[in-house]
Amino acid sequence: MRYIISYVSTVNPNISNSDMTELMDHVRLNNNAIGLMGILIYSEGNFFQILEGEEQTVKMMFEKIRKDHRHYNIIKMLDKEIISSSFSESRSSFTVISDHYNQSELHQFLKKEEEHNPEHYKSISYLAQKFMKFN
């Protein structure tokens, strides 16, 4: 069974641009290496992240995230088992977005959420639109 956790948080204002770049690169490489799929979006001092994978791995990663000093005000939005992954299992790629490009994985995720989890779709879609300034 697959598992998903998503959250939003506020970035610590003491984090430099080079620290942020290093963090984004580390997240992409580390999450791919341990089999997590999902997306991390950074925009205007905030993070929006969706983690999907094996339940134990997702929960372990979220505990690490919760203790990370680089952000605060963590608000968990989803925390549940899922039947199928919203992200491309064949690519198994964790995507990091910090600008308005490479949004196809996020659009695919939102489309699946609208179909399969309409109770969560509205809040996640709203946040994604605010973070990415979708038209």
TORZA-972281 format. One line per field, with one value per atom (N, C-alpha, C): residue number from 1; residue in three letters; chain; atom name; x negated, y negated, z. Coordinates in nm, 3 decimals. Atoms other than C-alpha are relative to their C-alpha. Layout:
! residues N
seq: (NUM:...);
type: (ALA:...);
mol: (A:...);
atom: (CA:...);
xx: (X:...);
yy: (Y:...);
zz: (Z:...);
//
This chain:
! residues 135
seq: (1:1:1:2:2:2:3:3:3:4:4:4:5:5:5:6:6:6:7:7:7:8:8:8:9:9:9:10:10:10:11:11:11:12:12:12:13:13:13:14:14:14:15:15:15:16:16:16:17:17:17:18:18:18:19:19:19:20:20:20:21:21:21:22:22:22:23:23:23:24:24:24:25:25:25:26:26:26:27:27:27:28:28:28:29:29:29:30:30:30:31:31:31:32:32:32:33:33:33:34:34:34:35:35:35:36:36:36:37:37:37:38:38:38:39:39:39:40:40:40:41:41:41:42:42:42:43:43:43:44:44:44:45:45:45:46:46:46:47:47:47:48:48:48:49:49:49:50:50:50:51:51:51:52:52:52:53:53:53:54:54:54:55:55:55:56:56:56:57:57:57:58:58:58:59:59:59:60:60:60:61:61:61:62:62:62:63:63:63:64:64:64:65:65:65:66:66:66:67:67:67:68:68:68:69:69:69:70:70:70:71:71:71:72:72:72:73:73:73:74:74:74:75:75:75:76:76:76:77:77:77:78:78:78:79:79:79:80:80:80:81:81:81:82:82:82:83:83:83:84:84:84:85:85:85:86:86:86:87:87:87:88:88:88:89:89:89:90:90:90:91:91:91:92:92:92:93:93:93:94:94:94:95:95:95:96:96:96:97:97:97:98:98:98:99:99:99:100:100:100:101:101:101:102:102:102:103:103:103:104:104:104:105:105:105:106:106:106:107:107:107:108:108:108:109:109:109:110:110:110:111:111:111:112:112:112:113:113:113:114:114:114:115:115:115:116:116:116:117:117:117:118:118:118:119:119:119:120:120:120:121:121:121:122:122:122:123:123:123:124:124:124:125:125:125:126:126:126:127:127:127:128:128:128:129:129:129:130:130:130:131:131:131:132:132:132:133:133:133:134:134:134:135:135:135);
type: (MET:MET:MET:ARG:ARG:ARG:TYR:TYR:TYR:ILE:ILE:ILE:ILE:ILE:ILE:SER:SER:SER:TYR:TYR:TYR:VAL:VAL:VAL:SER:SER:SER:THR:THR:THR:VAL:VAL:VAL:ASN:ASN:ASN:PRO:PRO:PRO:ASN:ASN:ASN:ILE:ILE:ILE:SER:SER:SER:ASN:ASN:ASN:SER:SER:SER:ASP:ASP:ASP:MET:MET:MET:THR:THR:THR:GLU:GLU:GLU:LEU:LEU:LEU:MET:MET:MET:ASP:ASP:ASP:HIS:HIS:HIS:VAL:VAL:VAL:ARG:ARG:ARG:LEU:LEU:LEU:ASN:ASN:ASN:ASN:ASN:ASN:ASN:ASN:ASN:ALA:ALA:ALA:ILE:ILE:ILE:GLY:GLY:GLY:LEU:LEU:LEU:MET:MET:MET:GLY:GLY:GLY:ILE:ILE:ILE:LEU:LEU:LEU:ILE:ILE:ILE:TYR:TYR:TYR:SER:SER:SER:GLU:GLU:GLU:GLY:GLY:GLY:ASN:ASN:ASN:PHE:PHE:PHE:PHE:PHE:PHE:GLN:GLN:GLN:ILE:ILE:ILE:LEU:LEU:LEU:GLU:GLU:GLU:GLY:GLY:GLY:GLU:GLU:GLU:GLU:GLU:GLU:GLN:GLN:GLN:THR:THR:THR:VAL:VAL:VAL:LYS:LYS:LYS:MET:MET:MET:MET:MET:MET:PHE:PHE:PHE:GLU:GLU:GLU:LYS:LYS:LYS:ILE:ILE:ILE:ARG:ARG:ARG:LYS:LYS:LYS:ASP:ASP:ASP:HIS:HIS:HIS:ARG:ARG:ARG:HIS:HIS:HIS:TYR:TYR:TYR:ASN:ASN:ASN:ILE:ILE:ILE:ILE:ILE:ILE:LYS:LYS:LYS:MET:MET:MET:LEU:LEU:LEU:ASP:ASP:ASP:LYS:LYS:LYS:GLU:GLU:GLU:ILE:ILE:ILE:ILE:ILE:ILE:SER:SER:SER:SER:SER:SER:SER:SER:SER:PHE:PHE:PHE:SER:SER:SER:GLU:GLU:GLU:SER:SER:SER:ARG:ARG:ARG:SER:SER:SER:SER:SER:SER:PHE:PHE:PHE:THR:THR:THR:VAL:VAL:VAL:ILE:ILE:ILE:SER:SER:SER:ASP:ASP:ASP:HIS:HIS:HIS:TYR:TYR:TYR:ASN:ASN:ASN:GLN:GLN:GLN:SER:SER:SER:GLU:GLU:GLU:LEU:LEU:LEU:HIS:HIS:HIS:GLN:GLN:GLN:PHE:PHE:PHE:LEU:LEU:LEU:LYS:LYS:LYS:LYS:LYS:LYS:GLU:GLU:GLU:GLU:GLU:GLU:GLU:GLU:GLU:HIS:HIS:HIS:ASN:ASN:ASN:PRO:PRO:PRO:GLU:GLU:GLU:HIS:HIS:HIS:TYR:TYR:TYR:LYS:LYS:LYS:SER:SER:SER:ILE:ILE:ILE:SER:SER:SER:TYR:TYR:TYR:LEU:LEU:LEU:ALA:ALA:ALA:GLN:GLN:GLN:LYS:LYS:LYS:PHE:PHE:PHE:MET:MET:MET:LYS:LYS:LYS:PHE:PHE:PHE:ASN:ASN:ASN);
mol: (A:A:A:A:A:A:A:A:A:A:A:A:A:A:A:A:A:A:A:A:A:A:A:A:A:A:A:A:A:A:A:A:A:A:A:A:A:A:A:A:A:A:A:A:A:A:A:A:A:A:A:A:A:A:A:A:A:A:A:A:A:A:A:A:A:A:A:A:A:A:A:A:A:A:A:A:A:A:A:A:A:A:A:A:A:A:A:A:A:A:A:A:A:A:A:A:A:A:A:A:A:A:A:A:A:A:A:A:A:A:A:A:A:A:A:A:A:A:A:A:A:A:A:A:A:A:A:A:A:A:A:A:A:A:A:A:A:A:A:A:A:A:A:A:A:A:A:A:A:A:A:A:A:A:A:A:A:A:A:A:A:A:A:A:A:A:A:A:A:A:A:A:A:A:A:A:A:A:A:A:A:A:A:A:A:A:A:A:A:A:A:A:A:A:A:A:A:A:A:A:A:A:A:A:A:A:A:A:A:A:A:A:A:A:A:A:A:A:A:A:A:A:A:A:A:A:A:A:A:A:A:A:A:A:A:A:A:A:A:A:A:A:A:A:A:A:A:A:A:A:A:A:A:A:A:A:A:A:A:A:A:A:A:A:A:A:A:A:A:A:A:A:A:A:A:A:A:A:A:A:A:A:A:A:A:A:A:A:A:A:A:A:A:A:A:A:A:A:A:A:A:A:A:A:A:A:A:A:A:A:A:A:A:A:A:A:A:A:A:A:A:A:A:A:A:A:A:A:A:A:A:A:A:A:A:A:A:A:A:A:A:A:A:A:A:A:A:A:A:A:A:A:A:A:A:A:A:A:A:A:A:A:A:A:A:A:A:A:A:A:A:A:A:A:A:A:A:A:A:A:A:A:A:A:A:A:A:A:A:A:A:A:A:A:A:A:A:A:A:A:A:A:A:A:A);
atom: (N:CA:C:N:CA:C:N:CA:C:N:CA:C:N:CA:C:N:CA:C:N:CA:C:N:CA:C:N:CA:C:N:CA:C:N:CA:C:N:CA:C:N:CA:C:N:CA:C:N:CA:C:N:CA:C:N:CA:C:N:CA:C:N:CA:C:N:CA:C:N:CA:C:N:CA:C:N:CA:C:N:CA:C:N:CA:C:N:CA:C:N:CA:C:N:CA:C:N:CA:C:N:CA:C:N:CA:C:N:CA:C:N:CA:C:N:CA:C:N:CA:C:N:CA:C:N:CA:C:N:CA:C:N:CA:C:N:CA:C:N:CA:C:N:CA:C:N:CA:C:N:CA:C:N:CA:C:N:CA:C:N:CA:C:N:CA:C:N:CA:C:N:CA:C:N:CA:C:N:CA:C:N:CA:C:N:CA:C:N:CA:C:N:CA:C:N:CA:C:N:CA:C:N:CA:C:N:CA:C:N:CA:C:N:CA:C:N:CA:C:N:CA:C:N:CA:C:N:CA:C:N:CA:C:N:CA:C:N:CA:C:N:CA:C:N:CA:C:N:CA:C:N:CA:C:N:CA:C:N:CA:C:N:CA:C:N:CA:C:N:CA:C:N:CA:C:N:CA:C:N:CA:C:N:CA:C:N:CA:C:N:CA:C:N:CA:C:N:CA:C:N:CA:C:N:CA:C:N:CA:C:N:CA:C:N:CA:C:N:CA:C:N:CA:C:N:CA:C:N:CA:C:N:CA:C:N:CA:C:N:CA:C:N:CA:C:N:CA:C:N:CA:C:N:CA:C:N:CA:C:N:CA:C:N:CA:C:N:CA:C:N:CA:C:N:CA:C:N:CA:C:N:CA:C:N:CA:C:N:CA:C:N:CA:C:N:CA:C:N:CA:C:N:CA:C:N:CA:C:N:CA:C:N:CA:C:N:CA:C:N:CA:C:N:CA:C:N:CA:C:N:CA:C:N:CA:C:N:CA:C:N:CA:C:N:CA:C:N:CA:C:N:CA:C:N:CA:C:N:CA:C:N:CA:C:N:CA:C:N:CA:C);
xx: (-0.085:0.000:-0.089:0.073:-0.125:0.050:-0.034:-0.121:-0.034:0.024:-0.104:0.006:-0.005:-0.186:-0.030:0.032:-0.168:0.010:0.001:-0.236:-0.043:0.055:-0.311:-0.079:0.080:-0.568:-0.061:0.065:-0.747:-0.151:0.146:-1.116:-0.062:0.077:-1.355:-0.064:0.053:-1.449:-0.153:0.146:-1.815:-0.067:0.054:-1.856:-0.044:0.054:-2.077:0.044:-0.033:-2.019:-0.084:0.084:-2.314:0.044:-0.054:-2.174:0.126:-0.124:-1.840:-0.030:0.037:-2.001:-0.054:0.055:-2.195:0.111:-0.113:-1.877:0.081:-0.081:-1.680:-0.072:0.076:-1.959:-0.003:0.004:-1.986:0.135:-0.134:-1.608:0.023:-0.022:-1.594:-0.078:0.085:-1.885:0.038:-0.029:-1.801:0.135:-0.133:-1.431:0.006:0.005:-1.496:-0.072:0.080:-1.756:0.077:-0.074:-1.513:0.140:-0.125:-1.220:0.120:-0.112:-1.009:0.032:-0.045:-0.804:0.075:-0.073:-0.638:-0.058:0.040:-0.713:-0.027:0.030:-0.870:0.002:-0.010:-0.774:-0.044:0.041:-0.946:0.048:-0.045:-0.787:0.019:-0.020:-0.809:-0.007:0.023:-0.943:0.079:-0.079:-0.724:-0.031:0.010:-0.744:0.139:-0.115:-0.467:-0.059:0.059:-0.565:0.103:-0.080:-0.394:-0.099:0.085:-0.565:0.086:-0.069:-0.451:-0.102:0.087:-0.600:0.047:-0.030:-0.617:0.031:-0.045:-0.439:-0.113:0.107:-0.741:-0.099:0.094:-0.967:0.057:-0.064:-0.719:0.007:-0.011:-0.660:-0.136:0.136:-1.033:-0.049:0.045:-1.104:0.075:-0.075:-0.826:-0.051:0.056:-0.970:-0.130:0.123:-1.307:0.033:-0.043:-1.135:0.052:-0.060:-0.942:-0.106:0.107:-1.270:-0.100:0.096:-1.452:0.014:0.001:-1.547:0.015:-0.008:-1.529:0.141:-0.137:-1.154:0.078:-0.084:-0.874:0.145:-0.144:-0.492:0.044:-0.035:-0.449:0.147:-0.143:-0.086:0.018:-0.022:-0.013:0.140:-0.128:0.262:0.054:-0.039:0.269:-0.091:0.075:0.160:0.086:-0.090:0.315:-0.057:0.030:0.288:0.068:-0.060:0.351:-0.007:-0.004:0.438:-0.104:0.099:0.225:-0.069:0.081:-0.045:0.053:-0.037:0.036:-0.117:0.119:-0.318:-0.047:0.045:-0.490:-0.088:0.080:-0.603:-0.107:0.101:-0.787:-0.122:0.112:-1.001:-0.055:0.039:-1.010:-0.087:0.082:-1.142:0.064:-0.047:-1.110:-0.032:0.014:-1.056:-0.011:0.015:-1.173:0.025:-0.035:-1.022:-0.023:0.019:-1.143:0.024:-0.032:-1.028:0.119:-0.118:-0.751:-0.037:0.033:-0.878:0.021:-0.011:-0.847:0.118:-0.118:-0.493:0.086:-0.087:-0.360:0.031:-0.026:-0.401:0.103:-0.095:-0.213:0.140:-0.130:0.068:0.061:-0.049:0.095:0.049:-0.040:0.108:0.135:-0.124:0.382:0.119:-0.108:0.588:0.045:-0.034:0.570:0.069:-0.063:0.654:0.145:-0.136:0.960:0.093:-0.081:1.084:0.017:0.000:0.990:0.014:-0.005:0.975:0.059:-0.057:1.215:0.005:-0.004:1.228:-0.132:0.130:0.856:-0.040:0.040:0.836:0.010:-0.020:0.974:-0.112:0.104:0.722:-0.137:0.130:0.423:-0.009:-0.001:0.520:-0.016:0.008:0.566:-0.144:0.138:0.222:-0.096:0.087:0.055:0.014:-0.022:0.213:-0.066:0.064:0.091:-0.152:0.145:-0.258:-0.055:0.052:-0.296:0.060:-0.067:-0.072:0.051:-0.061:0.111:0.100:-0.103:0.328:0.128);
yy: (0.119:0.000:-0.124:0.127:-0.347:-0.095:0.096:-0.639:-0.140:0.138:-1.016:-0.092:0.112:-1.313:-0.125:0.131:-1.672:-0.105:0.107:-1.990:-0.131:0.131:-2.360:-0.046:0.054:-2.547:-0.133:0.129:-2.879:0.020:-0.013:-2.902:-0.091:0.079:-3.021:-0.117:0.114:-3.376:-0.010:0.003:-3.312:0.092:-0.092:-3.058:-0.083:0.073:-3.193:0.066:-0.056:-3.142:0.124:-0.118:-2.903:0.118:-0.107:-2.706:0.059:-0.045:-2.688:0.087:-0.079:-2.563:0.136:-0.125:-2.302:0.091:-0.077:-2.192:0.063:-0.051:-2.156:0.115:-0.108:-1.948:0.124:-0.112:-1.730:0.073:-0.060:-1.672:0.085:-0.073:-1.570:0.131:-0.119:-1.325:0.100:-0.088:-1.183:0.068:-0.059:-1.131:0.102:-0.099:-0.957:0.126:-0.114:-0.734:0.092:-0.085:-0.612:0.036:-0.043:-0.566:-0.087:0.092:-0.867:-0.071:0.078:-1.029:-0.120:0.117:-1.365:-0.127:0.130:-1.728:-0.093:0.105:-2.010:-0.131:0.131:-2.363:-0.106:0.115:-2.671:-0.126:0.126:-3.010:-0.102:0.117:-3.342:0.033:-0.027:-3.209:0.115:-0.113:-2.899:0.126:-0.130:-2.528:0.062:-0.089:-2.304:0.132:-0.128:-1.937:0.111:-0.122:-1.612:0.115:-0.119:-1.287:0.123:-0.127:-0.950:0.111:-0.116:-0.608:0.103:-0.098:-0.319:-0.074:0.071:-0.416:-0.030:0.020:-0.368:-0.106:0.096:-0.569:-0.141:0.132:-0.856:-0.056:0.048:-0.878:-0.034:0.028:-0.859:-0.133:0.124:-1.139:-0.120:0.112:-1.357:-0.034:0.027:-1.319:-0.079:0.076:-1.439:-0.144:0.132:-1.729:-0.083:0.071:-1.821:-0.058:0.043:-1.857:-0.094:0.081:-2.056:-0.148:0.141:-2.408:-0.097:0.089:-2.545:-0.047:0.047:-2.589:0.020:-0.007:-2.625:-0.020:0.011:-2.659:0.108:-0.112:-2.316:0.034:-0.036:-2.246:0.121:-0.123:-1.888:-0.003:0.003:-1.863:0.139:-0.139:-1.495:0.092:-0.102:-1.192:0.126:-0.115:-0.870:0.102:-0.102:-0.546:-0.037:0.022:-0.566:0.131:-0.124:-0.295:-0.002:0.010:-0.419:-0.134:0.120:-0.675:-0.105:0.110:-1.014:-0.042:0.036:-1.050:0.119:-0.098:-0.859:0.106:-0.108:-0.526:0.047:-0.045:-0.443:-0.091:0.092:-0.754:-0.006:0.001:-0.740:-0.120:0.119:-1.093:-0.097:0.103:-1.340:-0.134:0.126:-1.684:-0.116:0.121:-2.012:-0.119:0.116:-2.333:-0.125:0.126:-2.674:-0.117:0.103:-2.865:0.051:-0.035:-2.851:0.086:-0.092:-2.559:0.142:-0.142:-2.181:0.029:-0.016:-2.178:0.119:-0.107:-1.873:0.105:-0.098:-1.630:-0.054:0.060:-1.871:-0.002:0.001:-1.909:0.141:-0.138:-1.528:0.039:-0.030:-1.495:-0.064:0.072:-1.758:0.062:-0.063:-1.590:0.130:-0.125:-1.253:-0.028:0.035:-1.417:-0.044:0.046:-1.581:0.119:-0.118:-1.241:0.090:-0.104:-1.020:-0.052:0.056:-1.252:-0.141:0.135:-1.540:-0.078:0.071:-1.619:-0.071:0.063:-1.704:-0.089:0.070:-1.838:-0.152:0.145:-2.185:-0.070:0.067:-2.271:0.014:-0.019:-2.120:-0.081:0.078:-2.279:-0.149:0.141:-2.616:-0.037:0.029:-2.599:0.006:-0.011:-2.482:-0.122:0.119:-2.769:-0.122:0.115:-3.020:0.011:-0.017:-2.871:-0.023:0.004:-2.843:-0.112:0.108:-3.134:0.049:-0.053:-2.917:-0.099:0.083:-3.096:0.078);
zz: (0.000:0.000:0.000:0.010:-0.091:0.110:-0.104:0.151:-0.048:0.040:0.112:0.123:-0.094:0.334:-0.080:0.060:0.216:0.109:-0.099:0.406:-0.065:0.034:0.379:0.122:-0.110:0.587:-0.042:0.022:0.622:0.010:0.003:0.532:0.105:-0.095:0.801:-0.076:0.074:0.693:0.003:-0.007:0.788:-0.102:0.101:0.506:-0.122:0.115:0.226:-0.131:0.131:-0.146:-0.030:0.026:-0.165:0.088:-0.086:0.133:-0.063:0.063:-0.050:-0.122:0.118:-0.371:0.043:-0.051:-0.176:0.055:-0.053:0.004:-0.113:0.112:-0.321:-0.072:0.065:-0.480:0.089:-0.093:-0.168:0.004:-0.004:-0.154:-0.125:0.126:-0.520:0.000:0.004:-0.494:0.109:-0.112:-0.151:-0.016:0.013:-0.215:-0.113:0.108:-0.546:0.046:-0.045:-0.378:0.093:-0.095:-0.110:-0.051:0.062:-0.348:0.029:-0.020:-0.254:-0.131:0.114:-0.525:0.054:-0.042:-0.512:-0.056:0.050:-0.544:0.118:-0.097:-0.343:-0.076:0.065:-0.439:0.100:-0.080:-0.303:-0.071:0.057:-0.357:0.111:-0.086:-0.179:0.149:-0.141:0.150:0.059:-0.048:0.173:-0.079:0.064:0.096:-0.008:0.015:-0.034:-0.047:0.036:-0.042:0.006:0.005:-0.137:-0.003:-0.007:-0.038:-0.021:0.023:-0.174:0.001:0.000:-0.120:0.100:-0.104:0.123:0.129:-0.119:0.446:0.098:-0.097:0.673:-0.049:0.057:0.439:0.004:0.001:0.405:0.142:-0.138:0.780:0.059:-0.047:0.856:-0.056:0.062:0.609:0.059:-0.057:0.748:0.140:-0.133:1.100:-0.011:0.023:0.969:-0.041:0.048:0.793:0.116:-0.114:1.107:0.093:-0.090:1.303:-0.066:0.075:1.033:0.035:-0.041:1.147:-0.117:0.116:0.792:-0.032:0.018:0.819:0.129:-0.119:1.073:-0.044:0.031:1.094:-0.097:0.088:0.938:0.020:-0.003:0.851:-0.090:0.075:0.748:-0.061:0.071:0.487:-0.028:0.027:0.392:0.078:-0.072:0.591:-0.006:0.018:0.460:-0.098:0.099:0.268:-0.131:0.133:-0.105:-0.077:0.079:-0.353:-0.110:0.107:-0.641:0.007:-0.002:-0.686:-0.097:0.088:-0.831:-0.088:0.076:-0.959:-0.081:0.096:-1.235:0.064:-0.059:-1.090:-0.096:0.096:-1.412:0.003:-0.008:-1.377:0.141:-0.140:-0.998:0.033:-0.017:-0.996:0.098:-0.090:-0.714:-0.064:0.072:-0.865:0.097:-0.079:-0.717:-0.092:0.080:-0.849:0.084:-0.069:-0.748:-0.094:0.097:-1.053:-0.081:0.080:-1.315:-0.121:0.107:-1.519:0.048:-0.033:-1.530:0.092:-0.084:-1.390:-0.040:0.049:-1.576:0.106:-0.106:-1.281:0.098:-0.093:-1.056:-0.061:0.067:-1.311:-0.002:0.001:-1.340:0.139:-0.136:-0.962:0.032:-0.029:-0.934:-0.073:0.076:-1.206:0.068:-0.069:-1.024:0.133:-0.128:-0.690:-0.021:0.028:-0.845:-0.023:0.029:-0.967:0.122:-0.104:-0.672:0.143:-0.135:-0.371:-0.003:0.014:-0.431:0.130:-0.129:-0.058:0.030:-0.021:-0.064:-0.118:0.123:-0.418:0.014:-0.005:-0.345:0.077:-0.079:-0.074:-0.065:0.064:-0.255:-0.128:0.123:-0.585:0.029:-0.038:-0.417:0.037:-0.039:-0.257:-0.118:0.117:-0.576:-0.090:0.082:-0.766:0.061:-0.067:-0.507:-0.010:0.006:-0.503:-0.140:0.136:-0.879:-0.084:0.073:-0.980:-0.135:0.121:-1.233:-0.056:0.066:-1.485:-0.011);
//
